[in-house]
Amino acid sequence: MSTAYSTSVAADRNRPMTREERKVILGSSLGTVFEWYDFYLYGSLAGLIGTHFFSQYPEGTRNIFALLTFAAGFLVRPFGAIVFGRIGDLVGRKYTFLVTIVIMGASTFVVGLLPGSDTIGILAPILLIVLRCLQGLALGGEYGGAATYVAEHAPNGRRGFYTSFIQITATAGLFLSLLVILGVRTWTGEAEFAAWGWRVPFLLSIVLLGISVWIRSTLHESPAFKKMKEEGTGSKAPLSEAFGQWKNAKWALLALLGLTMGQAVVWYTGQFYALFFLGSILKVDGPTTNLLIAWALLLGSGGFVLFGWLSDKIGRKPIILGGCLLAALTYFPLFKLLTAEANPALHQAQQTIPVQVLTDPSACSFQFNPVGTARFTQPCDIAKAALSRASVQYSVVPGTAAGETAVRINNGAPIRAADPTFAQQLSAGLTAAGYPAASNPSVVKMAGPFDIFREQTAVIIGVLTLLVIYVTMVYGPIAAALVELFPTRIRYTSMSLPYHIGNGWFGGLLPATSLAMVAQTGDIYYGLWYPIVIALATVVIGAIFIPETKDRDIFEAEESGTNARA
């Protein structure tokens, strides 16, 4: 590193952020707010959306279609990364992410106006799916554009700090959507909210869109892209250069395996799987679960900026890989502590009451069902699914006649899964043996948003906050790390695809995969092996193959005609 560059970095680190730089960060970050605002809206209201847009189907089927529509937005994101990444490298960062925010915001707003299937029939779900796909495509280009734009405006030595503000706005989007849903529900009442009030949060997104477009329209193109254009060093075919040439494609692959794959599973485990674990496995009620997660996000979210800033000092790799390693080493004790504190009676029952599934193990399916369309109807599958829903720890033991499955509780008489009254017998047997009933008083329940000083709630919030801190470690510096891996000429294209494959596919499949692993083994913690193994793989691959990039001068790399990565 040259003396002139070192002097420049030292000067940049000591100067305050300018007004224009603050506007760049704000304008870029609003897209991430939009992303998570819509994510939480659609996920929370999927049942109501299914009722209005798939009303011609039975309840179970309409919920499946609603979830499929939700999944469509994730599946197309990598394609959006390819499409808009190419445009961003050819035309410019500002123009591209102005287009993506308009498509994304307009799609969200129109969902609030779209007539239901009772009014326009089959056209309603078709238009809904089209809107979700448009939104997913736009989101695929949004993050890469925002991260690239901010990083290319950031002074040398402060890219981690500047880009960390993009990461923290994901939490802002979650908070905003939660507040809007609660506010509208309170204003309209449950009946009116179910009838029409659910549309209001989608319609209010027009305010975010207007602010975003106004701010982004006043921004200038990034200095790195302008410099590249002036010197005529831009790529004429970003896609083929980024992914058709092994010297560049290998870095996109390594970015996926050595950075975003582990970052994604730590992120999804710390926020979304923790939410699922509390509500679905530990049987904590919805309002309490949301409040516990909200407090953890509030207490831990400062870590995004802290670790982004720290990555400018000590490097991206130690923080991202350190977060992956810490998470992998501590997930089991932390989730077991969650169980012991959030539902002590269930924890005690799991430790002391043996439950066995007597069956032919080869007759059992692996219940992987990411979009809710699969149907598992064999007696073994029915028994295991029922026990999993009840959060029962069980073991699978070969036994009974061929094709038969039974459940034995506490060494009692077997309960045949094929019996028409199986569900009732199973519930009664579990309760009689000591598993807590639905009215279990030991489950944590918050009396209000500030009921956080009791030992039970304080410990749970502490554990959840630590999980969020792991999220901030891996996610805070990731934008800077990805930007610095690739040259300006193909940066937008190259960084977007590994990010969205990592987060959309590796992270997005985590809940369904972990749930299937729990059902397969009868161990409520077994699903944690999915993020643990992937996070450890990222630690190994990243430590060996990913270079440290914090001191890279992205302008100097362009002048030399390459991006020296070693």
N, C-alpha and C positions, 0 to 999 in steps of 0.2 A: 504494500500500500504506500503510495507516494506521500512525501511530506506535505505537499499542497493539499492533497485530499484529506489527510489527517487534520490539518489546520481548519479546513472547511467543515469537517464533521464536528470538531470541537466548537466552532463558532455557531453552527446550526443547533447543536444540542443546548446551548446556553441562551438562545434568543427566545422570546415569547412567541406563541402562535399568533399569526396575523389574522386580521378580520376576514380576508379572502380565504385563508386556509380553513377557518371555522365554517365559512359558508360552503366550501367544498365538502367538508366532512358531513355537515348537516344535510346537504342536498343528496349526497350519495347514500347516506344511512337511511333515509326515509324509505327507500325501496325495501330494505330488510324489515323495517317496521311493518310495511304493507304485507310482506311475505308471511310473517308470523301472525299478524292480525287475522289474515284470511285463513291460515292453517288452523288456528284455534277456533275461529268462527265455524268453519265447515265441520271440523271434527266434533265440536260440541253440539252442533245442530243437525248432525247427519240423520238422526231419527226423524226430526220434523221435515227435513228436506225429502227424505224417502216418502213420507206421508203425502206431501204435496206434488211430487213429481213422478212418483211410481205408484199412485193410488189404485191402479188397475190390478195390482198384484196383492197376494196375501202379505200379512205384516212381515213374516220372516223373509220372504223373497224381496220385498221392497227395501228392507234394511240392507240386504246383500247388494242390491243394485246401487244403493246410496254409497256404500263403502267402495264398490267398484269404481264409481264415478270419482270418489275421493282419491283412490289409488291412481287413476288415469293421470291426474295432475303430476304425480311423482314420476310415473314411468316415462313421461315425455320430456322431463327436465334435461337429461343428457343430450337429447336431440336439440333442445333449445340452446344448450351450451355450444353445440357445434354450429348451428345456424347463426346465432347472434355473435358468437366469438369470432367467426369469420368476418362478419360485417364490421365488428369493432376493430379488427386489425386492418381492414381495408379502408373503411370510411372514417372511423374515428370513435373515440370512447364516448364523448359527450352526445353525439347524435344517436348512437346505438342505445345508450341506457336512458335517453329521453323517450325513444320509441318503446323500449321494454316497460317503462313505468306507465305509459299511456295504455298499452295493451293490458297490462296486469290490473291497473286500477279500473279501467272501463269494464273488464270482465267481471270483477268483483261487484261493481255497482249494478251491472245489468242482471246479475243473479237476483238482486232484490226486486227487480221489476218484472222478471220473467213469469208469465202466467203458468199455473199448474196444469197437470194432466186432466183435471176435471174441466178445464176451459178449452185447451187446444189439443188434447189427446196425446198421441205418441210423439208429437212434435216437441212437447215440453221436455221429456228426458233427453231427446236427441240434442236440443239446443243447450241443455245444461251440460251435457258431456262435451260439446263443442267449446263452450265457455271454459270448462275446466282444462281442456287440452290447450287452448290459447293461453290461459293463465300459466300453465306448466311450462309451455315453450318460452314465455316471457321471463318467468322466474329462472329458467336455465341460463339466460343471458344476463340477468340482473346482478347476481352476486359477483361474477367475474368482472363485469364492467365497473361496479362500484369499488371493488377492491383494487383493481388496476388503476382506476382514475385517482383515488386517494393516494395510493402508493407513489404514483408518478408525480403527484404534487408535493409529496412529503419531502422535507429536507433530508439529506443523507444523515444517517445516525438516529433518525426518529421515525422511521417507517413503521416499526412495530407499535409505537405509541399512537400514531395517527390512525392506522388501520384498525386498531383495537376498538375504536368507537363504532365501527360498522358492526362488530361482533356483539356489543352490548345492546344494540337496538333490537336484537332478536327477543331479548327479555322485555324490552319496552313494548314490543308488539303483543306479547303474551299478556302483559299487564293491561294494556289498552283494551284488548278484546274482552278480557275478563270483566273489566269495569263497565264496558258498554253493554255486555250481555246482562250483567246484574242490574244495571241502571234501567235498561229497557224492560226487563222482567218485572222490576218493582213498579215501574210506571204503568205498564199495561195490565198486570195481573197474569196469572198462568194461562187462563182460558184465551184471552185476547192475544197473548204472546204466541201461543200455539197456532192461532188462526191467521194472524197477519204480523204480529209484532216481531217475529223472527227476521222479517225482511229489513227492519230498521237498521240493525248493525251493518248489513251489507250496503244499504243506501248511504249511510253516514261515511262510508269510505270515500265518497266523492270529495269530502273536505280534505282528506289526506292527499288525494290525487291532485287537487287544485294547488295545494301548498307545494307539493313535490315538483309539479310541472313549472310553476312560477320560479322556484329557486333554481331548478336545473336549467331553465331557459336563459338565466342570467350568467351561467358559468361559462368559462372559456375552455377550449380544448387543453388536454394535459400537455405540459412542457415536453415530456419525452416523445409523445406522438408527433407534436408539431416539429420538433427537431428532426425526427426521423423522416417526416414528409419533406422538409426543406432540403435535406441531404439526399433524398431519393433512395433511401436504403430500405424502404418498406417491402413487405412480401407481396408478390402478385398472386400467390396461391397459398394462403395460410394453412388450409386444411392438409394439403398434400405435404407441405413443408413440416408441419407440426407432427403429423401422424404417419406420413408416408416415408419419412426418412428416419432410420433407426437411431441416428445420433440425437434426434430430438424426441422421437416417440418413446425411447427408453426412459427419458426423464419424466414424461407424463405417467408412465407405468410405475416408476419408482415413487413419484409423488403420491400416487394412489396407495401403493402398498406400504410405503415408508412414512407417510404422513396422514393422509385423509381417512384411510381405512380405520386406523386406531382412533383418530380424533372423533370420527363419526360414532363409533360404538360407545365411547366414553360419554359423549354428549347425550346420546339417546338414552343411555342407562341412567345417567345422573338426573335427567329431567323427565323424560317420558316413561321409561320403564319404572322408575321410582313412583311415578304417579299411578301407573297401572298396578304395581305391586301393592301399594297401600290400599287402593280401592277394590281391586278384584280379588286379590289373594288374602289380604289381611282384613278385609270387610270394613274398612273405615268409610264412613258416610261421605258423600260427594262434597258438601260444603267444607267439612273439616279437612279433607284431602287437599282441596284447592287452597285453603288458608295456610296449611302447613307448607305446601310447595311455594306459595307466594312469599311467605316469610323467608324461606331458604333462598329464593331468588333475590329478594330484597337485600338480604345480608351478604350474599356471596357474589353478587354481580359486579361489584367494584373490582373483583379479580380480573375481569376482562382487560380493563385499562392497566391495572397493576402489572399483570404478566406481559401485556404488550409492551409496556415501558421497560420492564426488566429484560425482555428479549433484546432490546437495543443495547443493553449493557453486557449481558453474559451470553447471548445467542439464542436463536430459535430452537435448535435441537435439544439442549438440556431441559428446557421447559416443557416442550410438547412431548418428548419421549419420557421425561420424568413424570408427567401427568399420567401417561398411559401405564407406566410401570407401577406407580402408587395405586392407581385404580385397580389394576390386576391383582396386586398383592393384598388389598384390603376389602374388596367387594364382599367376600363371604362373611367375615366378621361384622361388617357394617350392616348388611341386610339381615343377618341373624339378630343383631341388636335392635334393628327396626321392629322385627317380629316380637321380640321379648317385651318391648316397650309399648308398641301400638296395640297389640292384642295378646296380653299375658295368658289368658285362658286358652287360646288357640295354641300358643307356644308350648304350654304345659301339656296339652293333649297330644301334640305332635311328638313330644319327647317320651311319653309314658304309655300311649295306647297303640299297640301293634295292629295294623290293618294289612290284610293280604288280599291280592287278587289271584284267585286260583283259576288258571287257564292254560291253554296251549300258547306260549309266547309267539309262535309263528302266526297265530291268527290275529294278532294285534297290529293295527296300522300305526305309522308315524303320523300323528295328527297335525301336519303342517298345513295351515289354512290361512294364508296371508290376506285373502280378499273375501273370505267367508262363503265361498261357493261350494266347497267340498262337503260331502255328507258321509259320516262314519256311522255305519249301522250295525256292524258286527257286535255281538254281546260283549266281547272284550273291550271294544272301543267305547261302548255305552257305559260300561262300568268305570273305566278309567276317566272318561270325561266327567262323569258325575262326581267322582272323588276329587278330581282336580278343581271343579267348580266349588266344592266344599272346602278346599285348601287342606285336604287330608294327606298326611304322609303315608305312603303305602309301598309295599314291595310286591313284585310279581313272582308267583310260585307256580311251577308246573303242577297241574293237577286237574281233576274232574274228567269226565268223559270227553271224547273228541267233539269239538265244536261247542262245548259247554263252558260257561264262565260263571264264577260265583265270588262273592266278597265275604271274607271272614273278619269280623271285628272282635279284637280282644280274645281270640281263641274260642269264639262262640260258634253257633251254628251258621253254616254258609248261607248266604242270601243269593239266590240264582238271578243273574242279570236278565234272563229271558222271562222271568216272572212278570206279569202285567203290573203288579204292585211293587216292583223293584224299588222305584224312587222313594215311595213312602216307607218301605221297610228299611231302606238304607238310612234315610233321615232319622227315623226313630231309633235305629240301632246305634248310630253315631252319638245321638244325644244321650241315650241311656248309658253308653260307655264312658261319657265324659267330655265329648266334643261340645263346644259352646253352641247354644241356639242362636237364632238371629238376633234376639234381644240381649245378647251378651253384654253385661254392664262394664266389663273390663276394657272394652275397645275404647281407644282414645276418642274423645268428642270435645270439640272446642265450643265454649259457650258464646264466644264472640271473637272478633278479629284480634283483640288484645289479650286473650286468654292464653298467654305464652309463658307465664312465670311458674306454673306448676311443674314438678319434676318430670312428669310424663311428657308433656308437650315440649318442654325445654330440651330434653334429650333427643326427641325425635327431630325437632328443628335443627339441633346441632348436627345430627347425622346427615340430614338432607343438605344442610349448608356445606358440609365437607364434600358431599357428592357434587354440589354445584361448583365448589372451588376446583375440583378435578376438571370439570367442564371448562372453567375459565383458563386453566393452565393449557389445555390442549387447543382451545378455540381462540383464545386471545391473540396469539402470535401467528395463527395459521395463514391469514391473508398475506402478511408480509413474507412469510416463508415461501408461499407459492409464487407470488409475484417475482421474487428475486431468483427463482430457479430458471426463468425463461427470458429470452431477449425480447425487446420491445416489439419487434416485427411480428412475432407470433404469440405474444404474452397472453392476450385476451382469450384466444382460442385454446392455448395449451393448458392454462390453469383452470379453466371452467370445467372441462370434461372430467378430470380426476376428482375435482371437488364434488360435482353432482353425482357421479357414480358412487363415490365414497359415502356421501351423506344420504343420497336418495335410495340407494340399493343396499349397501352394507348396514347403514343406520336404519333405513326404513323397514328392512326385513327383521330387525331385532325383536320387536314384540312378538310377532308370529312365530319366529324360530324358537325363541326362549320358551314361549307357552307350549309349543309342541314337545320340547325337551322335558319340560316339567311333567306333562301328561305321559310321556313315554317311560319315565323313570319313577314317578311318584314322589319326587323330591322337589319341594317348592324352590329350592336354591339352585337346582341343576341347570336352569336356564342361564345362570350367570356365567357358565363356561363359554357361552358364545362370545360375549364381549371380552372375557379374560383372554381367551386364546387369540382372538384377533388383535387385541391391544398388545399382547406379548410379541406376536409376529411383527407388528409395526415397530416395536422397540428394537428388535433384532435387525430387521431390514433397514430401518432408518439409521441406526447406529453405524452400520457397515457401509451403506451406499449413499446416504443423503449428506451432502456437504453443508457446512455452516455458511450461511449467506449474509449475516447481519452487517458485515463490512463491505458488501459488494456495492460498487458504484454503478448503477444501472445505466447511466449516461456513458461512462467510460467503456462499458461492455459493448455498447452499440458502436462506439467509435472504432473499436478493434475488429468489428465485423462478426463478433461471436459473443457468447455469454460464457465465459470461462467458469465452469462449475466445480472445478476441483480446488 
